[in-house]
Amino acid sequence: MKKEFVVIGLGRFGGSICRELSEQGMEVMAIDLDEDRVNEFASIASHAVVADTTDESVLKSLGIRNFDHVIVAIGDDIQSSILTTLMLKEVGVKKVTAKAQNDYHEKVLLKIGADQVVHPERDMGRRLANNIVSNNVLDYLELSDEHSIMEIIANETLAGNTLIDLDIRARYGINIVAIKRGKEIIVSPQADEPIHLNDILIIIGADNDIDRFEKKMND
């Protein structure tokens, strides 16, 4: 069964979400105050509407509470972002994800009922910084302020050892949840699984523990 989404704000962030959801076959209503932006997405989204989403009566007329998930991707207008999120929760939208410009904005969004808050610029900056700093880090995903998932390429320090040899969980408090080896993906690898050079290890844990493990790899 297709899920139905609303994307409010069709800038770079909201526009990319709208395109991706549409390409995956989802029903998407795209909303923006800018008529030119709405026209751009008329052939991409299921519906494209020029509307002021800070107006409760407008939201009700669009039947917005019937959608599964609303993404508030409004750009620089923090006031409109906050008012829109508040109105969405007041008219009964079950799940609202909102884009935050800064930590204060995030606190307000969470306080008024946003179910999830994202910081696309900050998170992309952290991912890029991690990739630049370490030759071994392929990708990075923040789970919370203190925990992450990271993809690390196995170097000579790790290659030839089994997971039980390395005893990573006991020594560093992190878990290898999967190993990518060419086209093969080994999920929840066994303790006697050997690590090969250039395997991609998908690890999860506290940021401090991951940092310690990464530094030991590069010693």
C-alpha positions in Angstrom: 0.0 0.0 0.0 1.4 3.4 -1.0 2.2 5.8 1.7 1.1 9.4 1.3 3.4 12.3 2.1 3.3 16.1 2.2 6.5 18.1 1.6 6.2 21.8 2.7 8.9 24.0 1.3 10.4 23.2 -2.1 13.9 24.5 -1.7 17.0 22.3 -2.2 16.2 20.1 0.8 12.5 19.8 0.4 12.8 19.5 -3.4 15.2 16.6 -3.2 12.9 14.8 -0.7 9.9 15.4 -3.0 11.8 14.0 -6.0 13.1 10.9 -4.2 9.7 10.0 -2.7 8.0 10.4 -6.1 10.7 8.3 -7.8 10.0 5.6 -5.2 6.3 5.6 -6.3 4.9 7.4 -3.2 2.0 9.8 -3.3 3.4 13.2 -2.6 1.7 16.6 -2.2 4.2 19.4 -2.7 3.4 22.8 -1.1 5.2 26.1 -1.3 4.3 29.8 -1.2 6.3 30.4 -4.3 4.3 29.7 -7.4 7.3 29.2 -9.6 8.6 26.4 -7.3 5.2 24.8 -7.2 5.0 24.9 -11.0 8.5 23.2 -11.2 7.2 20.3 -9.2 3.8 20.0 -10.8 5.0 17.2 -13.1 7.0 15.5 -10.3 4.7 15.3 -7.3 1.2 13.8 -7.3 -0.2 17.2 -6.4 1.5 20.6 -6.2 -0.2 23.4 -4.4 0.5 27.1 -3.7 -0.5 27.6 0.0 0.2 29.4 3.2 0.7 26.5 5.7 0.7 28.8 8.7 -3.1 29.2 8.2 -5.0 26.4 9.9 -8.1 26.7 7.6 -5.8 26.2 4.6 -4.4 23.0 6.1 -7.9 21.7 6.9 -9.1 22.5 3.3 -6.2 20.4 1.9 -7.2 17.4 4.1 -3.7 17.4 5.5 -4.5 15.3 8.5 -5.2 12.3 6.2 -1.6 12.0 5.1 0.8 9.5 6.7 3.7 11.9 7.1 4.4 15.6 6.6 7.9 17.0 6.1 8.3 20.7 7.0 11.3 21.7 4.9 10.8 25.4 5.1 14.2 27.2 4.6 15.2 30.4 6.3 11.8 31.5 7.6 12.0 30.1 11.1 8.8 31.7 12.2 6.8 30.0 9.4 8.5 26.7 10.1 7.5 26.9 13.8 3.9 28.0 13.0 3.4 25.4 10.3 4.6 22.6 12.6 2.3 23.8 15.4 -0.7 24.0 13.1 0.0 20.5 11.7 0.0 18.9 15.1 -3.1 20.9 16.1 -5.1 19.7 13.1 -4.1 16.1 13.9 -1.2 15.1 11.6 0.2 11.9 13.0 3.8 12.3 12.0 5.7 15.5 11.4 9.4 15.7 10.5 10.8 19.3 10.5 14.0 20.8 9.3 15.9 22.9 11.9 18.3 25.8 11.2 20.0 25.6 14.7 19.8 24.0 18.1 17.4 26.6 19.5 15.1 26.1 16.5 15.2 22.3 17.2 14.2 22.8 20.8 11.2 24.8 19.9 10.1 22.4 17.2 10.3 19.4 19.6 8.5 21.4 22.3 5.5 22.1 20.0 5.2 18.5 19.0 7.5 17.7 16.0 8.0 13.9 16.0 11.5 14.2 14.4 13.9 17.1 13.7 16.7 17.0 11.2 19.7 19.2 10.6 20.7 18.5 7.0 23.5 21.0 6.8 25.0 20.2 10.1 24.7 16.4 9.6 26.2 16.6 6.1 29.1 18.7 7.5 29.8 16.1 10.1 29.7 13.3 7.6 32.1 15.2 5.3 34.5 16.0 8.1 34.7 12.4 9.2 35.4 11.3 5.6 38.1 13.9 5.2 39.8 13.3 8.5 40.2 9.5 8.1 41.1 7.6 5.0 39.4 4.6 6.5 35.9 6.1 7.0 33.6 5.7 4.1 30.3 6.9 5.6 29.0 8.2 8.8 25.4 8.4 10.2 24.6 10.1 13.5 22.0 8.2 15.6 22.0 10.7 18.5 24.3 13.3 20.0 26.6 10.6 21.3 26.1 7.5 19.1 26.7 6.8 15.4 26.9 4.2 12.7 30.1 4.2 10.6 31.5 2.3 7.6 35.2 1.7 8.0 37.5 0.0 5.5 39.6 -2.8 7.1 43.3 -2.1 6.9 46.4 -4.3 7.5 45.9 -3.9 11.2 42.6 -5.8 11.2 43.0 -8.1 8.2 43.8 -11.7 9.0 42.1 -11.5 12.4 38.8 -13.0 13.4 36.2 -10.9 15.4 37.0 -13.0 18.5 40.7 -12.3 18.0 40.1 -8.6 18.0 37.5 -8.7 20.8 36.2 -5.3 19.7 33.1 -5.3 21.8 35.0 -5.9 25.1 37.9 -3.6 24.3 36.0 -0.7 22.7 32.4 -1.1 23.6 31.3 -1.1 19.9 29.6 -3.7 17.7 30.3 -4.8 14.1 26.8 -5.3 12.9 27.7 -6.3 9.3 30.6 -6.8 6.9 30.4 -5.9 3.2 32.8 -8.0 1.1 32.4 -7.2 -2.5 28.8 -7.9 -3.4 28.3 -10.1 -0.3 26.9 -8.6 3.0 27.4 -10.6 6.2 24.8 -9.6 8.7 25.5 -10.2 12.4 28.9 -11.9 11.7 29.9 -14.8 13.8 32.8 -14.5 16.3 35.1 -16.7 14.1 34.5 -14.7 11.0 37.8 -13.6 9.6 38.3 -10.0 8.4 39.8 -9.6 4.9 41.8 -6.6 3.7 39.4 -3.9 2.4 36.3 -5.4 4.0 33.8 -2.7 4.9 32.9 -3.0 8.5 29.6 -1.4 9.6 30.1 -0.5 13.3 27.7 1.0 15.8 28.6 2.6 19.1 29.3 5.7 21.2 31.3 8.3 19.3 34.1 8.2 21.9 34.5 4.5 21.6 34.4 4.6 17.8 37.1 7.3 17.9 39.3 5.1 20.1 38.9 2.1 17.8 39.7 4.2 14.7 42.8 5.6 16.3 44.0 2.1 17.2 43.4 1.0 13.6 45.7 3.8 12.4 48.5 3.3 14.9 
